[in-house]
Amino acid sequence: MPIRPKKTNSALPVLVVALVLTAGACADRPPAPLAETGGKAVILGPDPGFNPAAISDPWWRAPPHGPDLFAVADLNGTPALEIEAPEAGQPTTTVIGRRLAVPLLAMPYLQWAWYLEPAVFGGGPGDGLERGVRVSIGFYGGAPETPQLTDRLFGTGPAGYPIHDRRVDITFGGIGAPRPEDSTQHMSAVDARGISYELRKDNFGQAGAWKLEALDLAKLYKQFWPDDRINLVQITFVAVGSLRGRPTLARTSGPIPLGYIAEISLTR
């Protein structure tokens, strides 16, 4: 997919490595290796019996005591993780993820499928922020000033995120319109500095259908940080969550689904 760089004013939260090193990590050892079949390792199926409300290591949530905005759903026969809109007053930064310890160059290809609910893009622009879902990838070891990752540094820091010195959010969504069919959505990669690369341009009709994605993380990493030591980089987590925009739909009964994500995997 073509990548077009642009600058954005939005600054996404990032965990500062120095904070983690000062506060100490919660886990004493790295996560278990991913099960691999034919060069493919599934991160999130979701597997039968997976309960986002009762997770344990290597799964984590940030903020640690944030709202429960995730559920396992069956979308037209496809098991998927449902990502729900936060209620008024709840943070829009809640994510759920899995700790990893995968050398970037060993398994550089990230694959997944996602689906946006068309209804959440109606009702006008609302707060003017983009609505939708995101996949976040954490990296460690490439920045010139970063110490080597050791077993005792694995785990999560005070903000709930596993240790990382770089992070990229892959976002899929857009701003609302008076009618859902008048809205457009796009896909971008954004880092903590607010630098953004366009992965798929704004277009109508992006919501309401499964989109299958395949991304070369090593190539993307080099575009964001060309001077880093990419041979030392590890993928330390993959997480999912919502974008910052809130839908204008009235909350009548139950949560409002923003979208769904399924079959996140790494391949060689």
C-alpha positions in Angstrom: 0.0 0.0 0.0 1.3 3.5 -0.8 2.7 5.6 2.0 2.4 9.4 2.0 4.0 11.3 4.9 2.3 14.2 6.5 2.4 16.1 9.8 -0.4 16.2 12.3 -0.9 18.3 15.4 -2.3 15.5 17.5 0.1 14.1 20.0 -0.6 10.5 21.0 0.4 9.4 24.5 3.6 7.4 24.8 5.4 5.7 27.7 8.8 7.3 28.3 11.4 4.5 28.8 13.1 6.4 31.6 9.9 6.2 33.6 9.8 2.5 33.3 13.4 2.1 34.2 12.9 4.3 37.2 9.7 2.7 38.4 10.7 -0.8 37.6 8.8 -3.3 35.5 6.1 -5.6 36.9 7.2 -8.9 35.3 10.4 -10.8 36.1 10.7 -12.6 32.7 9.8 -12.1 29.1 6.5 -13.4 27.7 6.4 -17.0 26.4 7.2 -17.3 22.6 4.2 -17.2 20.3 3.0 -20.5 18.9 4.1 -20.6 15.2 2.7 -22.6 12.4 4.1 -22.4 8.9 5.9 -19.1 9.6 2.7 -17.5 11.1 2.1 -16.7 14.7 -1.4 -15.6 15.9 -1.4 -12.8 18.4 -5.2 -12.3 18.7 -7.8 -14.7 17.2 -9.7 -14.2 19.5 -9.4 -17.7 20.8 -12.5 -19.5 22.1 -13.0 -18.6 25.8 -11.0 -15.4 25.6 -12.6 -12.9 28.0 -11.4 -9.3 27.7 -12.8 -8.5 31.2 -10.7 -11.2 32.9 -7.3 -11.0 31.3 -4.0 -12.1 32.8 -0.3 -11.9 31.7 0.7 -11.7 28.8 -2.4 -9.7 28.3 -2.7 -6.2 29.7 -4.9 -3.1 29.7 -4.1 0.6 29.8 -5.0 2.4 31.8 -4.9 -0.5 34.2 -8.3 0.3 35.8 -9.8 1.8 32.7 -13.4 1.1 31.5 -14.3 -2.3 30.0 -14.7 -1.4 26.3 -14.0 -4.8 24.7 -16.0 -7.9 24.1 -15.8 -11.0 21.9 -18.5 -11.0 19.3 -19.6 -13.1 16.3 -19.8 -10.8 13.2 -21.5 -12.7 10.4 -19.8 -15.9 11.4 -16.4 -14.4 12.1 -15.2 -14.3 15.8 -13.9 -10.8 16.5 -12.9 -8.5 19.3 -15.6 -5.8 19.5 -14.3 -2.3 20.4 -16.9 -0.1 22.1 -17.3 3.7 22.4 -16.5 5.1 25.8 -19.3 6.7 27.7 -19.2 10.5 28.4 -16.5 11.1 31.0 -14.6 7.9 30.2 -11.2 8.1 28.6 -10.9 7.5 24.9 -7.3 6.1 25.3 -8.2 2.7 26.7 -6.4 -0.2 25.0 -6.1 -3.9 25.5 -2.9 -5.7 24.3 -0.5 -8.6 24.5 3.1 -8.5 25.6 5.6 -9.9 23.1 9.3 -10.5 22.7 9.7 -10.9 18.9 12.7 -9.6 16.9 11.4 -7.3 14.3 13.4 -8.7 11.5 12.5 -12.2 12.3 8.7 -11.7 11.8 8.3 -8.3 10.2 4.9 -8.7 8.6 1.7 -7.8 10.6 -1.6 -9.0 9.3 -5.1 -8.4 10.6 -8.7 -7.8 9.6 -11.0 -5.0 10.8 -14.5 -3.7 10.4 -16.0 -0.2 11.1 -19.6 0.2 12.1 -21.2 2.5 9.6 -23.8 4.0 12.1 -21.1 5.7 14.2 -20.2 8.0 11.4 -23.6 9.6 11.2 -25.0 12.6 13.3 -22.5 15.2 12.1 -18.9 16.0 13.0 -19.7 16.1 16.8 -16.4 16.9 18.6 -14.5 17.1 15.3 -12.2 14.2 16.1 -11.9 11.1 14.1 -13.9 8.1 15.1 -12.7 4.5 14.6 -10.3 1.9 15.8 -6.5 1.4 16.0 -3.8 -1.2 16.3 -0.8 -0.1 18.3 2.7 -1.7 18.0 5.4 -1.1 20.6 9.1 -1.5 19.8 12.2 -1.6 21.9 16.0 -1.5 21.3 16.5 0.5 18.2 16.9 4.0 19.6 20.6 4.9 19.9 20.1 5.9 23.6 18.2 2.8 24.6 19.9 0.2 26.8 19.8 -3.4 25.8 16.6 -5.2 26.8 17.2 -7.7 29.6 14.8 -10.2 31.2 14.3 -8.0 34.3 13.1 -5.1 32.1 10.1 -6.9 30.7 6.7 -6.2 32.1 4.5 -3.1 32.3 5.2 0.4 33.6 3.1 2.7 35.8 0.9 3.8 32.8 0.1 0.1 32.0 2.0 -0.1 28.8 4.8 -2.7 28.4 8.3 -1.3 28.0 9.0 0.4 24.6 11.0 3.2 23.2 9.1 3.5 19.9 5.4 3.2 19.2 3.2 3.3 16.1 -0.5 3.5 15.9 -2.3 2.2 12.8 -5.6 4.1 12.7 -8.7 3.5 10.7 -11.5 5.9 10.8 -12.7 9.4 10.0 -14.9 12.4 11.1 -18.6 12.0 11.2 -21.1 13.5 8.7 -24.8 14.2 8.8 -25.4 10.8 7.2 -23.1 7.8 7.5 -23.0 7.3 3.8 -21.6 10.9 3.4 -18.6 10.2 5.7 -15.2 9.1 4.5 -12.6 7.0 6.3 -8.8 6.6 5.9 -5.9 4.6 7.3 -2.7 6.1 8.7 0.4 5.3 10.7 1.1 7.8 13.5 4.0 8.0 15.9 4.2 9.8 19.3 5.7 12.9 17.7 2.6 13.4 15.6 4.3 12.4 12.3 1.8 10.5 10.2 2.1 8.4 7.0 -1.0 7.9 5.0 -1.6 4.2 4.2 -5.0 4.5 2.5 -6.6 7.8 1.4 -10.0 9.2 2.5 -12.7 7.4 0.6 -16.4 6.7 0.9 -17.7 3.3 1.7 -14.9 2.1 3.9 -17.2 1.2 6.8 -19.5 -1.8 6.8 -17.1 -4.3 5.3 -14.2 -6.4 6.5 -10.8 -4.9 5.4 -7.8 -7.3 5.3 -4.5 -5.6 6.0 -0.8 -6.7 5.6 1.9 -4.3 6.7 5.7 -4.6 6.6 6.6 -3.3 10.0 10.4 -3.2 9.3 9.8 -1.0 6.3 7.5 1.3 8.3 9.9 1.4 11.2 12.7 2.6 8.8 10.5 5.3 7.5 9.8 6.7 10.9 13.3 6.2 12.4 15.9 5.7 9.6 18.9 6.1 12.0 17.8 3.5 14.5 19.6 0.1 15.0 16.9 -1.9 13.4 18.8 -5.2 13.8 18.3 -4.8 17.6 14.6 -3.9 17.6 12.1 -6.2 19.3 8.3 -6.0 19.0 7.2 -5.7 22.7 3.5 -5.5 22.3 0.5 -5.3 20.0 -2.6 -3.6 21.3 -6.0 -2.4 20.0 -8.3 0.4 21.0 -10.5 3.3 19.7 -9.7 6.6 18.2 -10.3 9.8 20.2 -13.6 10.9 18.5 -16.9 10.1 20.2 -19.9 9.1 18.1 -23.0 11.3 18.4 -25.4 8.3 18.6 -27.7 8.3 21.6 -26.8 5.5 24.0 -30.1 3.7 24.5 -29.5 0.2 25.6 -26.0 -1.3 25.9 -22.7 -0.3 24.4 -22.1 1.3 21.0 -19.7 -0.7 18.9 -17.2 1.3 17.0 -15.7 -1.6 15.1 -14.2 -5.1 15.2 -10.7 -6.6 14.9 -9.8 -10.2 14.2 -6.9 -12.5 13.3 -3.9 -10.3 14.2 -0.8 -12.2 13.4 2.9 -11.9 12.6 4.6 -13.7 9.8 8.1 -14.3 8.5 
